């Protein structure tokens, strides 16, 4: 599943590419067979396409697959060996532990000057000085070279490790900016050393802030709702998700929050990204989504609801209440519970709603309103007036009087406006439901 943090990083890259007239390069790093399946790759591509990052746009390039470039990876390792920037090593983990006394100790450089002609390939890290990372988000970060071990860049069989493959691919694809999550900052000095060893100026680095939950813990797929696909399936709009994710660590510099992509791109600058952790507030995302739903043209709202409507439901009936529903839902999946009562033979009663509404004067209210429904005009205002009169006869205001009627007709205490719902449902079906509710109460 595609993590919302990965989606946020992708959007920052996408905004940078569009703003600068550059290219967003999608590369699938598939050299680890255990973590590579075709369906996972398709999931990444599909999730990116949903938020607007796809090959239909001029700024998009790819997808490329890292496994296609193994020849270049091996050639780079051979070149570093030939130039003395890397060396062969035959040390096992147990041997290093035996020499250093700890499995947590870094490699001790035992094979540096042995002149071996086979084994794993280690990069010769400089003994002195510092590697300086100039980061657009975090400023200047220094890493002492003597704190880095001589790290492995290729296995004994010659196959490259990710650290080498990643750099070679970036060089081959002319990557100018690497914009990624904060946790990758610790890998950056090794990668920058490899860029320099290959004789290429390093890219511009930008490590964007970690995303945290309400307890200020890093979002975890084991604990938190982090899959972009799950939000799509729940009925979040892509444009609302894009808007919200862009504001996790960045802002346009004014008080605006709801704004389209076309307005964000010209304002986006990596230098304006805040390095502090960004809070993923699902309640706020939900509010964003509600705003976007209400802003949809009615015809488009109807179209977007289609995946959540049963094929057997009459679309003309739905169209009569669509505008009412549009103002009341925050995610598209909620449309089902708001309108299903119109299409079912009888409503599905929410037990908590039933227990709350069907007490005190419920029988009297339902009986009195049933009598009025036989002859009242079937328009919302007349239906409302009739219930007000019934409620008043028992000393109840409309809010209290309509609760048992709403549950009898729709099955729930909340939903579409009651009197418009009765009008669409019709006199006969509405009366039948009230009779059924009375029978259930009296039983």
C-alpha positions in Angstrom: 0.0 0.0 0.0 1.2 3.5 -0.8 2.0 5.5 2.4 0.5 9.0 2.8 4.0 10.1 3.7 5.3 8.8 0.4 2.4 10.6 -1.4 3.3 13.9 0.4 7.0 13.5 -0.7 5.9 12.7 -4.3 3.6 15.8 -4.4 6.5 18.1 -3.2 8.6 16.6 -6.0 5.7 17.0 -8.5 5.2 20.7 -7.5 8.9 21.4 -7.9 9.0 19.7 -11.3 6.0 21.6 -12.6 7.1 25.0 -11.1 10.6 24.7 -12.6 9.7 23.1 -15.9 11.5 20.0 -15.0 10.6 16.3 -14.8 9.3 14.1 -12.1 11.1 10.8 -12.6 9.3 7.7 -11.3 11.8 4.9 -10.7 10.7 1.5 -9.2 13.6 0.3 -7.1 13.0 -3.4 -7.6 16.4 -5.1 -7.0 15.2 -6.5 -3.6 13.2 -9.6 -4.9 11.5 -10.1 -1.5 10.0 -6.7 -1.6 9.1 -6.6 -5.3 5.8 -7.9 -6.8 4.1 -6.7 -10.0 0.9 -5.9 -8.1 2.8 -3.7 -5.6 4.3 -1.8 -8.5 0.9 -1.4 -10.1 -0.4 -0.1 -6.7 2.2 2.6 -6.6 1.5 3.7 -10.2 -2.2 3.7 -9.6 -2.0 5.6 -6.3 0.3 8.3 -7.9 -2.1 8.6 -10.9 -5.0 9.1 -8.5 -3.4 12.3 -7.0 -2.5 13.5 -10.5 1.0 12.2 -11.0 0.9 10.3 -14.2 2.2 9.9 -17.7 -0.5 12.1 -19.1 1.3 15.2 -17.9 4.4 16.8 -19.5 6.4 16.8 -16.2 6.2 13.0 -15.8 8.9 10.6 -16.9 8.9 6.8 -16.3 8.4 4.4 -14.8 11.9 3.1 -14.9 13.0 -0.1 -13.2 16.2 -0.2 -11.3 16.8 -3.9 -12.2 17.2 -2.7 -15.9 20.4 -0.8 -15.0 22.4 -3.6 -13.3 25.1 -3.4 -16.0 25.8 0.3 -15.2 25.8 -0.5 -11.5 28.5 -3.2 -12.0 30.5 -0.9 -14.2 30.4 1.8 -11.5 31.7 -0.7 -8.9 34.5 -1.8 -11.2 35.5 1.8 -11.9 35.6 2.6 -8.2 37.8 -0.5 -7.6 40.1 0.4 -10.4 40.6 4.0 -9.1 41.3 2.8 -5.5 38.0 4.3 -4.2 36.8 0.8 -3.3 38.3 -2.5 -2.4 37.4 -6.2 -2.0 36.6 -7.6 1.4 36.1 -11.2 2.5 35.3 -10.5 6.1 32.2 -12.1 7.6 30.0 -10.5 10.2 31.3 -12.9 12.9 34.9 -12.2 12.0 34.3 -8.4 12.4 32.5 -9.0 15.7 35.4 -11.2 16.9 37.9 -8.4 16.1 35.9 -5.5 17.5 34.2 -7.2 20.4 30.8 -6.0 19.4 28.3 -6.7 16.6 27.3 -3.0 16.8 30.8 -1.8 16.0 31.4 -0.6 12.5 33.7 -2.3 10.1 37.3 -2.0 11.2 38.9 -1.7 7.7 40.7 -5.1 8.0 40.8 -5.7 4.2 41.6 -2.1 3.1 45.1 -2.8 2.1 45.2 -6.5 1.6 44.9 -6.2 -2.2 42.3 -8.9 -2.6 40.9 -9.8 -6.0 37.5 -11.0 -4.9 34.8 -10.6 -2.3 32.3 -8.0 -1.5 33.1 -4.5 -2.5 33.5 -1.8 0.1 33.8 1.9 -0.5 36.9 3.5 0.9 35.5 6.3 3.2 37.9 9.2 3.8 39.7 8.9 7.2 39.5 12.6 8.0 37.3 15.6 7.4 33.6 15.9 7.2 31.0 15.4 4.6 28.8 18.5 4.4 25.2 18.1 3.3 23.6 21.3 2.1 19.9 20.7 2.6 17.2 23.1 1.4 15.0 22.1 4.4 17.5 21.4 7.1 20.3 23.8 6.3 23.9 22.6 6.5 24.4 19.3 8.2 27.9 17.9 8.8 28.8 14.2 9.2 32.4 13.4 10.4 33.9 10.9 8.0 35.7 9.0 10.7 32.2 8.1 12.1 31.3 6.3 8.9 32.6 2.8 8.2 33.8 1.6 4.8 30.3 0.5 3.6 29.5 -2.3 1.2 28.4 -1.2 -2.3 28.3 -4.7 -4.0 27.9 -8.3 -2.8 30.4 -11.0 -3.4 28.6 -12.1 -6.6 28.9 -8.6 -8.0 25.3 -7.6 -7.6 25.0 -4.0 -6.4 23.5 -2.9 -3.1 20.9 -0.2 -3.0 23.3 2.6 -1.9 25.3 2.2 -5.1 22.4 1.4 -7.5 20.5 4.5 -6.2 23.4 6.9 -6.9 24.2 5.4 -10.3 20.6 5.6 -11.4 20.4 9.2 -10.2 23.5 10.1 -12.2 22.3 8.2 -15.3 18.9 10.0 -15.1 20.3 13.4 -14.5 18.5 13.9 -11.2 19.0 17.5 -10.0 17.0 17.4 -6.8 16.4 14.5 -4.3 13.4 15.4 -2.2 12.6 12.7 0.3 11.6 11.8 3.8 13.7 12.9 6.8 14.7 9.4 7.8 16.9 9.1 4.7 19.1 12.0 5.9 21.4 9.5 7.6 22.1 7.8 4.3 22.9 11.0 2.5 26.6 11.3 3.4 27.4 7.9 1.9 25.4 8.8 -1.3 27.1 12.1 -1.6 30.6 10.5 -1.2 29.6 8.1 -4.1 28.4 11.0 -6.3 31.8 12.8 -5.7 33.8 9.6 -6.3 32.0 9.1 -9.6 33.1 12.6 -10.6 29.6 14.1 -10.6 28.4 17.1 -8.6 25.8 15.9 -6.0 22.2 16.8 -6.4 20.3 19.4 -4.3 19.1 17.6 -1.2 15.8 18.3 0.6 14.7 16.1 3.5 11.1 16.8 4.3 9.7 16.5 7.9 8.4 13.3 9.4 4.6 12.9 9.6 3.2 12.1 13.1 -0.2 11.1 14.6 -2.1 12.9 17.3 0.2 11.4 19.9 3.1 12.9 18.0 4.4 9.4 17.1 5.7 8.8 13.6 2.9 7.4 11.4 3.1 3.6 11.4 1.4 1.2 9.0 1.0 -1.2 11.9 -0.8 1.4 14.1 -2.2 4.2 12.0 -4.4 4.5 8.9 -1.6 5.4 6.4 -2.5 3.8 3.0 -3.5 6.3 0.4 -5.7 3.6 -1.2 -7.8 3.3 1.9 -8.7 7.0 1.7 -9.5 6.6 -1.9 -11.8 3.6 -1.2 -13.5 5.5 1.6 -14.5 8.3 -0.8 -12.0 11.0 -0.3 -11.6 13.2 -3.3 -8.1 13.2 -4.9 -8.1 17.0 -5.0 -8.9 17.3 -1.3 -6.1 14.8 -0.4 -3.6 16.7 -2.6 -4.5 20.0 -1.0 -4.2 18.5 2.5 -1.0 16.6 2.0 0.7 19.7 0.5 0.1 21.5 3.8 1.9 18.9 5.9 5.1 20.9 6.4 4.5 23.7 3.9 2.1 26.6 3.5 1.4 29.3 0.9 2.5 32.1 3.3 -1.0 33.4 4.1 -4.1 32.2 5.9 -5.4 30.2 3.0 -5.8 26.4 3.3 -8.4 25.4 0.8 -6.7 26.0 -2.6 -6.4 24.2 -5.9 -3.2 22.6 -7.2 -2.8 25.3 -9.9 -2.5 28.0 -7.2 -0.2 26.0 -5.0 2.5 25.2 -7.6 3.6 28.8 -8.3 4.0 29.4 -4.6 5.8 26.2 -3.7 9.4 26.5 -2.6 11.4 23.8 -0.8 13.1 26.5 1.2 9.7 27.3 2.8 9.2 23.7 4.1 9.2 23.6 7.9 11.6 20.9 9.2 9.4 20.3 12.3 7.2 17.2 12.4 3.9 17.6 10.6 0.7 16.4 12.3 -1.6 14.2 10.1 -5.0 15.2 11.4 -7.6 12.9 9.9 -10.4 15.1 11.3 -9.0 18.1 9.4 -8.6 16.0 6.3 -12.3 15.0 6.6 -13.3 18.6 6.9 -11.2 19.5 3.8 -12.9 16.7 1.9 -16.4 18.0 2.9 -15.5 21.4 1.6 -14.4 19.9 -1.7 -17.6 17.8 -2.0 -19.8 20.8 -1.4 -17.9 22.7 -4.1 -18.6 20.1 -6.8 -21.1 20.9 -9.5 -24.2 18.8 -8.8 -23.9 16.7 -11.9 -20.3 15.9 -11.0 -21.3 15.0 -7.5 -23.9 12.6 -8.8 -21.2 11.0 -11.0 -18.7 10.7 -8.2 -21.2 9.0 -6.0 -21.9 6.3 -8.5 -19.4 3.7 -7.1 -21.3 3.7 -3.8 -24.8 3.4 -5.2 -26.4 0.0 -5.6 -26.9 -0.8 -9.3 -30.6 -1.6 -8.6 -31.3 1.8 -7.2 -33.3 4.2 -9.3 -31.1 7.0 -10.4 -33.9 9.5 -11.0 -35.0 9.1 -7.4 -31.4 9.6 -6.3 -31.1 12.7 -8.4 -34.1 14.2 -6.4 -32.1 14.1 -3.2 -28.6 14.4 -4.4 -28.4 18.2 -3.7 -29.6 17.6 -0.1 -27.1 14.8 0.4 -24.2 16.8 -1.0 -24.3 19.3 1.9 -24.4 16.6 4.5 -21.6 14.1 3.7 -17.8 14.5 4.3 -16.7 11.4 2.3 -18.5 9.9 -0.6 -19.0 6.5 1.0 -21.4 8.1 3.4 -23.9 8.6 0.6 -25.1 5.0 1.0 -26.3 5.4 4.5 -27.9 8.7 3.7 -30.1 7.5 0.8 -30.5 3.7 1.1 -33.9 4.1 2.9 -35.4 5.4 -0.4 -34.7 2.2 -2.2 -35.2 -0.5 0.5 -38.6 -2.2 1.1 -38.2 -1.2 4.7 -35.6 0.9 6.5 -32.6 -0.7 8.3 -33.1 0.4 11.9 -30.0 1.6 13.8 -30.7 0.2 17.2 -29.2 3.2 19.1 -31.3 5.6 17.1 -34.4 3.5 17.8 -33.8 3.4 21.5 -33.1 7.1 21.6 -36.2 8.2 19.6 -38.9 5.6 20.4 -39.7 6.6 24.0 -42.0 8.9 25.9 -44.6 10.2 23.5 -43.4 8.3 20.4 -46.6 6.2 20.0 -48.8 9.3 20.3 -46.6 11.3 17.8 -46.5 8.5 15.3 -50.3 7.9 15.6 -51.1 11.6 15.2 -48.8 12.1 12.3 -50.1 9.0 10.5 -53.6 10.5 10.6 -52.4 13.8 9.2 -50.4 12.0 6.4 -53.6 10.6 4.9 -54.8 14.1 3.7 -51.9 16.6 4.0 -50.3 18.1 0.8 -47.1 16.2 0.0 -44.7 19.1 0.0 -42.1 19.8 2.6 -43.7 22.9 4.1 -47.1 21.2 4.5 -45.5 18.1 6.0 -43.6 20.1 8.4 -46.6 22.2 9.6 -48.6 19.0 10.1 -45.9 17.5 12.4 -45.5 20.8 14.3 -49.2 20.7 15.1 -49.1 17.1 16.3 -46.0 17.9 18.5 -47.6 21.0 19.9 -50.6 19.0 21.0 -48.3 17.0 23.3 -46.2 20.0 24.3 -43.2 19.1 22.1 -41.3 21.4 19.7 -40.5 20.2 16.2 -37.0 18.9 17.1 -38.4 16.4 19.6 -41.5 15.5 17.6 -39.7 14.6 14.5 -37.3 12.1 16.1 -39.6 9.1 16.1 -41.0 10.0 12.7 -37.5 10.2 11.2 -36.5 6.8 12.7 -39.7 5.2 11.5 -39.2 6.5 8.0 -35.4 6.4 7.5 -34.2 4.1 10.3 -31.8 6.7 11.7 -31.9 9.9 13.8 -29.6 11.8 11.4 -29.7 12.1 7.6 -31.4 14.0 4.9 -34.0 16.6 5.7 -37.1 14.7 7.0 -39.9 16.4 5.1 -38.1 16.4 1.7 -37.4 12.6 2.4 -41.1 11.9 3.0 -42.0 13.8 -0.2 -39.6 11.7 -2.3 -40.5 8.5 -0.5 -44.2 9.1 -1.1 -47.4 9.1 1.0 -48.1 5.3 0.8 -44.6 4.1 1.6 -44.2 6.7 4.4 -47.5 5.7 6.0 -46.6 2.0 5.7 -43.3 2.6 7.6 -45.0 4.5 10.4 -47.5 1.7 10.8 -44.7 -0.8 10.9 -42.9 1.2 13.5 -46.0 1.5 15.6 -46.5 -2.3 15.4 -43.0 -2.8 16.5 -43.4 -0.4 19.4 -46.7 -1.9 20.6 -45.2 -5.4 20.4 
